[in-house]
């Protein structure tokens, strides 16, 4: 009986080291979002197909996950706003102007998994397009707090991605629990948060979307176990608060760079 125990321990070690390196993309156990209910949600698309989610944080900036950035600079990433349904003819589509990943992003561990995207123009705000406040204070989210996550990822383990935005409330799991040997074995840093259970989870395709706790964008969907809805491999999210200065400085510096130089008439 020693062999099964050895294999089990090996599986725990391997999975906790790289989380099975799975981006998140499927809203498991969720329901369709109501029209106009999530005006801050962004679909990041490549060649017209949904790739990742994103969070509108101003009228010209989107926050997402670094692992969502295409490997090739020749690929044009687009942002789709103002639509619950991706086939909505009234949706707004923009080519991304600037893509900036966090300078300390680690592709293997998914540490510092954040990406800032600048839109080419300031988008017109309306009931279908509106930014959401992100967490600016160092607040500990209590265990079992229900937080909302939404996305256009698959809603079943097999099948096509849905056309309509789906959402679900996921319970927060304490960092102490998430770092247990039978969970992620110490890989969850103070810049991360875990959420989800066997019936409710984010998964393949929801990467980059926000985790919203008490009405505030608290974290960004990052990674997790390859099989969604695993009780001891919940979704892993990158907290936003620790990166507020990087976010604010990056937006300020790049907005200034793209401002037109005023002309002076003498």
Phi, psi and omega in degrees: 000357182288330183296311178303320180296320180295317179297319180298316180295323180294320179298315179300316182295314181296316183291323182287337181285321185231009180057020190063010176050040185260120171293157183263142183200357182240128174276105183267128177077022184256190180219165180294142177282145178285151180301138180069004185280337183230064185291352180268354183282138181234136172259119175270127188233149177234122182055037176081004180246141180297131180248308184210168173267174177201164181240123176283116183250352173202183181283001176215010180230141177237137176253133181214198180259141183299326183288355176277345181292127178302145181294328182259134177287348180280348180271131182269116177271134180242151176249128177251123182235164172075024182216132168279320176261129182288348177264005180298122181294344181269003181296154178257130182237127181229138168286137180289132182277312183223138176238123183229113176271157178298135185299339180257011181302133178245115185297329183281310184273345185066020174292144178057044187277070181229148181220130175254135183235127179259130177280155184289338179218165172285124185282145176290124182275145183201188178290344179256349178224111182202132180290160178242139177296139175251161188294121181251359182239152180279084183247128178278122178278122185292150178302142180075002174298128178281122179239150185264137173227141183223156178181175179253020179285175181301144179256357174228160182293339174230159178111179183278160174288144181286156176280336187255142177299134176241156181215161179203151173269126180243139179279136177288140177248135183298151179297324179299315179294316184293339179266004178296158181304323183272005173248256182249010166052050173086005184273354182271113183276175179290351177264010181236162175217146179251147177203148178125167174209195186290343183247344184225125185194160166264164182197206187307110177112345179269358178312141176090343179282167183273151166257118187251117180243123180054041174082003182239138176291112187260327185206171179241135180301125183244284187209189181167191181288152184294334177259113184287153179079021176275121186307322184254014172226066182290172177294145178249132185234145176269119178296144182273321186309313182300345184248014186299322181291320177297317180298308183296316181293320180296316179296316182297311184296320183278337173289320179296322182294330184262001178287140178293144178283124182293145177262149181241126178263125181257000000 
